[in-house]
């Protein structure tokens, strides 16, 4: 691991440093930024150089020092190393920031000279609430994690009343949470889902929709396109017969392709495709890619299969390595689309830790770290497949501050090996649900973790 001191005179050389570090096969770099108030006018320009530098994370480990958290996207906070004795200035607003104890602050005199225009507080709130507003589903996918939760004994669940759902939406909107996602089951089976989407939008919420696409047609897309900003469609194969076999629903593939065509021409800002990382989908990765590249897809995301009580569904190491390799290959072919593994996966699962780190979202959006779920029974849960009722959907912030949730966010369930990992902020120990299912406690290792890879990586860093 090498350390590079960056100041106002050399930060524009960051791209040159990145290529040189890659060429020399150096495993890690720590960037130490030295700025005083007189020089901080360059922060805004610096952000662009940092984001470009971060694109090299598959080639070497990157950490930043002496950079305020609010100058970078919150997802890049896992790269910031602010274990400092001397800290800069903060404002009273910083007390509300989820990063306030770990942030170095701004250089002394910065606010007096430049004001607070770059201050961007990240409040301790859920990024979004995912509302499983409908228990029914017209598909029968064998990997569906509804069976671990509300559908454990079937889907014959009385629907939450429209009045109650609207009260829940009201509570979410009044809690300063900015985003709601309607999902299920299949949310389009609810006869008033369009009205609920409009209601949430009119309350000032950003609205996302997860749907299996079987009920999306030109007319339906027209009804929702002014209210929904993001739609996720699952696509598990490139084949009519195989898609029907996976979903248990006739003519599934054709309906999904038609739905993607309608969405492609709609006003909806973002269209995402999701694929469970099965052996079949990984082996035929490029066949599926050839299908989705025909459309205006903003993200193609892959999901680690989630185990059930009687069925373990982890990805075999060889297939995971192949998936990571493929993700990096298509990123170069289609840079306008994001490709990544979206759910919790330990970054030490394969030997090429940097490559998996770059191809994965880690656990930012999983297992209660940044989101909550409300299910068709009215349960509030840390995540879809966790059958733990932690609160009242009419008091969403009360649920967010449940002792279990606080322990999750404060890394209270991590194994000791994970606490010493340089990727801990992003990885967060992988999937705590899988750890509990495999070994009987939430602070056990993720069954896909390989701490031998972590030890080898640390040795390489220390060379």
Secondary structure, 3 states (H helix, E strand, C coil): CEEEEECCCCHHHHHHHHHHHHHCCCCEEEEEECCCCCCHHHHHHHHHHHHHHHCCCCCCEEEEECCCHHHCCHHHHHHECCCCCCCCECCHHHHHECCCCCCCCECCCHHHHHCCCCCCCCECCCCEEEEEEECCCCCCCCCCHHHHCCCCCCCCCCCCCHHHHHHHHHHHHHCCCCEEEEEECCHHHCCCHHHHHHHHHHCCCEEEEEECCCCCCHHHHHHHCCCCCEEEEECCCCCHHHHHHHHCCCCHHHHHHHHHHHHHCCCCCEEEEEEECCHHHHHCHHHHHHHHCCCCCCEEEEECCCCECCECCCCCHHHHHHHHHHHHHHHHHCCCCEEEECCCCCHHHCCCHHHHHHHECCCCCCCCCCEEEECCCCEEECCCCCCCCCCECCCHHHHHCCHHHHHHHCCCCCCHHHHCCCCHHHHCCCCHHHHHHHHCCCCCCCCCCCHHHHHHHHHHHCC
